[in-house]
Amino acid sequence: MHKKAQISTEYMFIIGLAMAILIPGSVIFYQYTQTSNEQSIAAQINQIGKTIINNAETIYVVGKNSWTTLQISFPETIVDAYILDSEDELVIEYATQRGVTQAVFFADINITGNYLTSDPDRQDISPNFHSGLAHIKIESRGGYISIGEIIAEK
Protein backbone atom coordinates (compact mmCIF):
# COMPACT_ATOMS: atom_id res chain seq x y z
CA MET A 1 0.00 0.00 0.00
CA HIS A 2 2.86 2.36 0.82
CA LYS A 3 4.30 1.88 -2.71
CA LYS A 4 1.01 3.02 -4.38
CA ALA A 5 0.88 6.13 -2.22
CA GLN A 6 4.46 6.99 -3.16
CA ILE A 7 3.69 6.64 -6.90
CA SER A 8 0.59 8.83 -6.53
CA THR A 9 2.57 11.47 -4.65
CA GLU A 10 5.32 11.49 -7.28
CA TYR A 11 2.73 11.69 -10.04
CA MET A 12 1.02 14.64 -8.33
CA PHE A 13 4.42 16.33 -7.87
CA ILE A 14 5.23 15.97 -11.58
CA ILE A 15 1.79 17.32 -12.61
CA GLY A 16 2.17 20.24 -10.15
CA LEU A 17 5.64 21.06 -11.49
CA ALA A 18 4.38 20.96 -15.08
CA MET A 19 1.49 23.30 -14.21
CA ALA A 20 3.87 25.63 -12.35
CA ILE A 21 5.87 25.96 -15.56
CA LEU A 22 3.00 26.00 -18.09
CA ILE A 23 0.70 28.57 -16.46
CA PRO A 24 3.25 31.39 -16.01
CA GLY A 25 4.74 30.54 -19.39
CA SER A 26 1.33 30.87 -21.02
CA VAL A 27 0.69 34.21 -19.32
CA ILE A 28 4.08 35.56 -20.42
CA PHE A 29 3.50 34.36 -23.98
CA TYR A 30 0.03 35.96 -24.09
CA GLN A 31 1.36 39.30 -22.82
CA TYR A 32 4.21 39.17 -25.33
CA THR A 33 1.87 38.53 -28.27
CA GLN A 34 -0.45 41.37 -27.18
CA THR A 35 2.50 43.80 -26.94
CA SER A 36 3.88 42.55 -30.25
CA ASN A 37 0.46 42.99 -31.92
CA GLU A 38 0.14 46.56 -30.60
CA GLN A 39 3.64 47.39 -31.83
CA SER A 40 2.79 45.97 -35.25
CA ILE A 41 -0.39 48.06 -35.47
CA ALA A 42 1.46 51.19 -34.29
CA ALA A 43 4.09 50.63 -36.98
CA GLN A 44 1.37 50.17 -39.62
CA ILE A 45 -0.40 53.38 -38.52
CA ASN A 46 2.94 55.23 -38.50
CA GLN A 47 3.56 54.09 -42.09
CA ILE A 48 0.04 55.19 -43.15
CA GLY A 49 0.47 58.64 -41.60
CA LYS A 50 3.89 59.17 -43.17
CA THR A 51 2.60 58.03 -46.56
CA ILE A 52 -0.31 60.50 -46.48
CA ILE A 53 1.87 63.43 -45.36
CA ASN A 54 4.70 62.65 -47.82
CA ASN A 55 2.24 62.42 -50.72
CA ALA A 56 0.55 65.65 -49.64
CA GLU A 57 3.89 67.48 -49.61
CA THR A 58 4.79 66.04 -53.03
CA ILE A 59 1.45 67.11 -54.55
CA TYR A 60 1.86 70.58 -53.03
CA VAL A 61 5.19 70.98 -54.84
CA VAL A 62 3.73 69.78 -58.16
CA GLY A 63 1.17 72.60 -58.04
CA LYS A 64 -2.47 73.59 -58.14
CA ASN A 65 -5.06 71.08 -59.42
CA SER A 66 -2.63 68.15 -59.20
CA TRP A 67 -3.83 65.11 -57.26
CA THR A 68 -3.17 61.50 -56.41
CA THR A 69 -5.24 58.70 -54.94
CA LEU A 70 -3.89 56.33 -52.33
CA GLN A 71 -5.35 52.92 -51.52
CA ILE A 72 -4.90 52.54 -47.79
CA SER A 73 -5.88 49.58 -45.66
CA PHE A 74 -6.65 50.87 -42.17
CA PRO A 75 -6.28 48.28 -39.38
CA GLU A 76 -9.29 47.00 -37.44
CA THR A 77 -8.31 48.93 -34.31
CA ILE A 78 -8.52 52.34 -35.99
CA VAL A 79 -11.08 54.68 -34.46
CA ASP A 80 -10.80 57.94 -36.44
CA ALA A 81 -8.55 60.02 -38.68
CA TYR A 82 -8.84 63.77 -39.10
CA ILE A 83 -6.96 67.00 -39.77
CA LEU A 84 -6.40 69.71 -37.19
CA ASP A 85 -6.42 72.69 -39.53
CA SER A 86 -4.92 75.26 -37.19
CA GLU A 87 -1.93 73.01 -36.55
CA ASP A 88 -1.62 71.32 -39.97
CA GLU A 89 -1.65 67.93 -38.28
CA LEU A 90 -2.98 64.58 -39.38
CA VAL A 91 -4.30 62.72 -36.31
CA ILE A 92 -5.02 58.99 -36.42
CA GLU A 93 -6.74 57.52 -33.36
CA TYR A 94 -6.63 53.80 -32.65
CA ALA A 95 -7.58 51.47 -29.82
CA THR A 96 -5.03 49.68 -27.65
CA GLN A 97 -5.30 47.60 -24.46
CA ARG A 98 -4.79 50.81 -22.47
CA GLY A 99 -7.45 52.82 -24.34
CA VAL A 100 -7.52 55.10 -27.39
CA THR A 101 -4.13 56.39 -28.56
CA GLN A 102 -3.38 59.19 -31.01
CA ALA A 103 -0.66 59.14 -33.65
CA VAL A 104 0.03 62.69 -34.82
CA PHE A 105 1.79 63.57 -38.08
CA PHE A 106 2.96 67.13 -38.76
CA ALA A 107 2.92 68.67 -42.23
CA ASP A 108 5.18 71.46 -43.44
CA ILE A 109 2.34 72.69 -45.64
CA ASN A 110 -1.28 73.73 -45.14
CA ILE A 111 -3.52 70.65 -45.14
CA THR A 112 -7.25 70.32 -44.64
CA GLY A 113 -9.79 67.50 -44.61
CA ASN A 114 -12.62 67.30 -47.14
CA TYR A 115 -15.40 66.90 -44.59
CA LEU A 116 -16.31 69.67 -42.14
CA THR A 117 -17.25 68.98 -38.52
CA SER A 118 -18.87 71.04 -35.78
CA ASP A 119 -15.34 71.92 -34.58
CA PRO A 120 -14.00 74.71 -36.84
CA ASP A 121 -10.38 73.55 -36.38
CA ARG A 122 -11.10 69.92 -37.29
CA GLN A 123 -11.93 68.40 -40.65
CA ASP A 124 -12.50 64.70 -41.21
CA ILE A 125 -10.90 62.78 -44.04
CA SER A 126 -14.02 60.62 -44.29
CA PRO A 127 -17.68 61.33 -43.51
CA ASN A 128 -18.03 57.89 -41.87
CA PHE A 129 -14.58 56.73 -40.93
CA HIS A 130 -14.03 52.97 -41.09
CA SER A 131 -11.32 50.38 -40.94
CA GLY A 132 -10.38 48.40 -44.03
CA LEU A 133 -9.67 49.65 -47.54
CA ALA A 134 -10.11 53.35 -48.24
CA HIS A 135 -9.32 55.41 -51.34
CA ILE A 136 -7.80 58.67 -50.12
CA LYS A 137 -7.58 61.55 -52.61
CA ILE A 138 -4.88 64.13 -51.99
CA GLU A 139 -5.43 67.27 -54.09
CA SER A 140 -3.61 70.58 -54.37
CA ARG A 141 -5.90 73.58 -54.22
CA GLY A 142 -3.12 76.11 -54.65
CA GLY A 143 -2.34 77.41 -51.17
CA TYR A 144 -3.32 74.20 -49.37
CA ILE A 145 -3.78 70.46 -49.79
CA SER A 146 -7.17 68.78 -49.45
CA ILE A 147 -7.24 65.20 -48.10
CA GLY A 148 -10.35 63.05 -48.17
CA GLU A 149 -11.79 59.64 -48.87
CA ILE A 150 -13.43 59.11 -52.25
CA ILE A 151 -16.96 57.89 -51.58
CA ALA A 152 -18.48 55.71 -54.29
CA GLU A 153 -21.92 56.92 -55.34
CA LYS A 154 -24.71 54.36 -55.15
C-alpha positions in Angstrom: 0.0 0.0 0.0 2.9 2.4 0.8 4.3 1.9 -2.7 1.0 3.0 -4.4 0.9 6.1 -2.2 4.5 7.0 -3.2 3.7 6.6 -6.9 0.6 8.8 -6.5 2.6 11.5 -4.7 5.3 11.5 -7.3 2.7 11.7 -10.0 1.0 14.6 -8.3 4.4 16.3 -7.9 5.2 16.0 -11.6 1.8 17.3 -12.6 2.2 20.2 -10.2 5.6 21.1 -11.5 4.4 21.0 -15.1 1.5 23.3 -14.2 3.9 25.6 -12.3 5.9 26.0 -15.6 3.0 26.0 -18.1 0.7 28.6 -16.5 3.3 31.4 -16.0 4.7 30.5 -19.4 1.3 30.9 -21.0 0.7 34.2 -19.3 4.1 35.6 -20.4 3.5 34.4 -24.0 0.0 36.0 -24.1 1.4 39.3 -22.8 4.2 39.2 -25.3 1.9 38.5 -28.3 -0.4 41.4 -27.2 2.5 43.8 -26.9 3.9 42.5 -30.3 0.5 43.0 -31.9 0.1 46.6 -30.6 3.6 47.4 -31.8 2.8 46.0 -35.3 -0.4 48.1 -35.5 1.5 51.2 -34.3 4.1 50.6 -37.0 1.4 50.2 -39.6 -0.4 53.4 -38.5 2.9 55.2 -38.5 3.6 54.1 -42.1 0.0 55.2 -43.2 0.5 58.6 -41.6 3.9 59.2 -43.2 2.6 58.0 -46.6 -0.3 60.5 -46.5 1.9 63.4 -45.4 4.7 62.6 -47.8 2.2 62.4 -50.7 0.5 65.7 -49.6 3.9 67.5 -49.6 4.8 66.0 -53.0 1.5 67.1 -54.5 1.9 70.6 -53.0 5.2 71.0 -54.8 3.7 69.8 -58.2 1.2 72.6 -58.0 -2.5 73.6 -58.1 -5.1 71.1 -59.4 -2.6 68.2 -59.2 -3.8 65.1 -57.3 -3.2 61.5 -56.4 -5.2 58.7 -54.9 -3.9 56.3 -52.3 -5.4 52.9 -51.5 -4.9 52.5 -47.8 -5.9 49.6 -45.7 -6.7 50.9 -42.2 -6.3 48.3 -39.4 -9.3 47.0 -37.4 -8.3 48.9 -34.3 -8.5 52.3 -36.0 -11.1 54.7 -34.5 -10.8 57.9 -36.4 -8.6 60.0 -38.7 -8.8 63.8 -39.1 -7.0 67.0 -39.8 -6.4 69.7 -37.2 -6.4 72.7 -39.5 -4.9 75.3 -37.2 -1.9 73.0 -36.6 -1.6 71.3 -40.0 -1.6 67.9 -38.3 -3.0 64.6 -39.4 -4.3 62.7 -36.3 -5.0 59.0 -36.4 -6.7 57.5 -33.4 -6.6 53.8 -32.7 -7.6 51.5 -29.8 -5.0 49.7 -27.7 -5.3 47.6 -24.5 -4.8 50.8 -22.5 -7.5 52.8 -24.3 -7.5 55.1 -27.4 -4.1 56.4 -28.6 -3.4 59.2 -31.0 -0.7 59.1 -33.7 0.0 62.7 -34.8 1.8 63.6 -38.1 3.0 67.1 -38.8 2.9 68.7 -42.2 5.2 71.5 -43.4 2.3 72.7 -45.6 -1.3 73.7 -45.1 -3.5 70.7 -45.1 -7.3 70.3 -44.6 -9.8 67.5 -44.6 -12.6 67.3 -47.1 -15.4 66.9 -44.6 -16.3 69.7 -42.1 -17.2 69.0 -38.5 -18.9 71.0 -35.8 -15.3 71.9 -34.6 -14.0 74.7 -36.8 -10.4 73.5 -36.4 -11.1 69.9 -37.3 -11.9 68.4 -40.7 -12.5 64.7 -41.2 -10.9 62.8 -44.0 -14.0 60.6 -44.3 -17.7 61.3 -43.5 -18.0 57.9 -41.9 -14.6 56.7 -40.9 -14.0 53.0 -41.1 -11.3 50.4 -40.9 -10.4 48.4 -44.0 -9.7 49.6 -47.5 -10.1 53.3 -48.2 -9.3 55.4 -51.3 -7.8 58.7 -50.1 -7.6 61.6 -52.6 -4.9 64.1 -52.0 -5.4 67.3 -54.1 -3.6 70.6 -54.4 -5.9 73.6 -54.2 -3.1 76.1 -54.7 -2.3 77.4 -51.2 -3.3 74.2 -49.4 -3.8 70.5 -49.8 -7.2 68.8 -49.4 -7.2 65.2 -48.1 -10.4 63.0 -48.2 -11.8 59.6 -48.9 -13.4 59.1 -52.2 -17.0 57.9 -51.6 -18.5 55.7 -54.3 -21.9 56.9 -55.3 -24.7 54.4 -55.2 
